[in-house]
């Protein structure tokens, strides 16, 4: 059973339910096409992560983005 976990930062403009559905369908179809796995057993999870909850180079993404402005 394929299990795919998509992690996306939570932005000011949220990802819509339609976009999430398209991601789930697209990833499922890709697994069917590439590795011939059945869509009925494919699990896709989308996690939205606050920019305060991850960082690069010792700084949160929130801090890094505030410096870019």
C-alpha positions as CSV (number, residue, x, y, z in Angstrom):
1,X,0.0,0.0,0.0
2,X,1.7,3.3,-1.1
3,X,1.6,6.0,1.5
4,X,2.5,9.5,0.3
5,X,2.9,12.5,2.7
6,X,2.8,15.9,1.1
7,X,4.0,18.8,3.4
8,X,3.2,22.3,2.3
9,X,3.7,25.6,4.2
10,X,0.6,27.3,5.4
11,X,0.5,30.6,3.5
12,X,-1.7,33.7,3.7
13,X,-3.7,32.3,0.8
14,X,-4.7,28.8,1.9
15,X,-4.8,25.8,-0.4
16,X,-8.4,25.2,-1.5
17,X,-10.2,21.9,-1.0
18,X,-10.2,21.7,-4.8
19,X,-6.5,22.1,-5.0
20,X,-6.0,19.4,-2.3
21,X,-8.3,17.0,-4.2
22,X,-6.3,17.6,-7.4
23,X,-3.0,16.9,-5.5
24,X,-4.5,13.7,-4.1
25,X,-5.8,12.5,-7.5
26,X,-2.6,13.5,-9.3
27,X,-0.3,11.7,-6.9
28,X,-2.6,8.6,-6.9
29,X,-2.7,8.6,-10.8
30,X,1.1,9.0,-10.9
31,X,1.7,6.0,-8.6
32,X,-0.7,3.9,-10.8
33,X,1.1,5.0,-14.0
34,X,4.7,4.6,-12.7
35,X,4.7,1.7,-10.3
36,X,1.3,0.1,-11.2
37,X,-0.1,0.3,-7.7
38,X,-3.9,0.2,-7.3
39,X,-5.6,3.5,-6.5
40,X,-7.8,1.8,-3.9
41,X,-4.9,1.1,-1.7
42,X,-3.0,4.4,-2.1
43,X,-3.0,6.8,0.8
44,X,-2.2,10.5,0.3
45,X,-1.9,12.8,3.3
46,X,-1.5,16.6,3.0
47,X,0.0,18.4,5.9
48,X,0.0,22.2,6.1
49,X,2.9,23.5,8.3
50,X,3.0,26.9,9.8
51,X,6.1,28.8,8.7
52,X,7.0,29.2,12.4
53,X,7.3,25.5,12.7
54,X,10.1,24.9,10.2
55,X,13.3,26.6,9.3
56,X,16.4,26.8,7.2
57,X,19.8,27.9,8.2
58,X,18.9,28.3,11.9
59,X,15.9,30.6,11.3
60,X,12.2,30.0,10.9
61,X,10.7,30.5,7.5
62,X,8.7,33.4,9.0
63,X,11.8,35.2,10.0
64,X,13.6,34.6,6.7
65,X,10.6,35.9,4.7
66,X,10.4,39.0,6.9
67,X,14.0,39.8,6.0
68,X,13.2,39.5,2.3
69,X,10.6,42.2,2.3
